[in-house]
Amino acid sequence: MKLGVYNAILHDRPLPEALKVIADLGLTGIELNTGGFLPPVHIPNIDEILESDAARDDFLAQFEGTGVSIAGLNCNGNPLHPNRAIGDAHADDIRRSIRLAQRLGQTRVVTMSGLPGGEPGATHPNWVVNAWNSAALDVLDYQWGVAVPFWQEIDALAGEHGVKVALELHPQNLVFNTFDIRKLVELTGATNVGVEMDASHLFWQQMDPIAVVRELGGLIFQAAAKDVRVNKEAAALYGVLDNRFRRLDPSENRTNLGGDEWANEWPKPAAWDFVALGKGHGVEYWAEWLRALKEVDPDMLVNIEHEDTELGRIEGLQAAAAVLLAADAQVDG
């Protein structure tokens, strides 16, 4: 397997410095953000690379001698957003990332399934959390009707370019569990659309990422190493669907998600938190997770995603890398 880092946490520094950070961690891969919710900081000249062999070769030359190579592209966003100013931009980023992957010799693009509105004319996405009433099933029927033709198009494009598109099973998307990805593949007939196994989003849904890997098997195309810690006292009061988020003021540091949509401040105290590997589950768990992934694909790309707000950028990567490498040693030991 190839162990690396998803580069968003290193967007504060130039690509050569980011590569050195990763090499110093003892890791060998970098998953490059190429659009969607975040700008492609480390590869700003995508359109030029798509057209010019010289531009492509100049970009790839930055990796020579670093010990780090590209380990997939990432353009997480909402390509099905009913506000087409957002949805169309994110959808175009997926198409562009697929073409870019082929240009860079890559075969994996990570993204999300997206989430439409609940009915024609909607302006905001509608996530059906629990479809206990018939109206909710009507919403889902409409949303699947929006999703299927889009993902059929993307699957065909990916196939033409020798690329597999790996969907993060992320809540607030139409596809966020094992049933949903199988439904998408069945309805679309997709052969080049599968899963990015990000364990963190499964943990807080009370799913077992190891069981999911073994259930989905060859539908797992890539993996993200990120942990979750459930905070029992807060979870006992608010549950894992805790919605006590705070809207950030424009004067505060906030992350734009497209159009006039912004990430909110996390609840305090939170029912659960994203944490570095080891703070939610120990080395033994991650070793078994890697073992399951290796059974699916011995060359699986596994990249650390750092979103632990208790740890600095480098501190969090160091903590996660130590656990990931120790787990990998158990797999190979």
QUIHUJO-V764406 format. One line per field, one symbol per residue. phi: phi as a letter, one per 20 degrees, with the letter a starting at -180 (. if undefined). Layout:
# QUIHUJO-V764406
phi = ???
This chain:
# QUIHUJO-V764406
phi = .ddbcffgfdfebfggffffgffffndccceefcpnfdfegebfdgffffddffffffffffefmenccfcndccgacfdgffffegfffffffffffffgffemdcccebcfnbffeagnfdcfceefbefdfffffffgffffffgffffffffffffdmcdedeffdgmcfdbbffffffffffemfdccbceeeffffgfemedgfffgffelffedbbcebdcdeegffffedmfegdeedfefgfefbdfdolddcfeffgcfefbcfcfgoedbegfffffffffffffbgdgeccfdecefecfgfgffffffffffffffffef
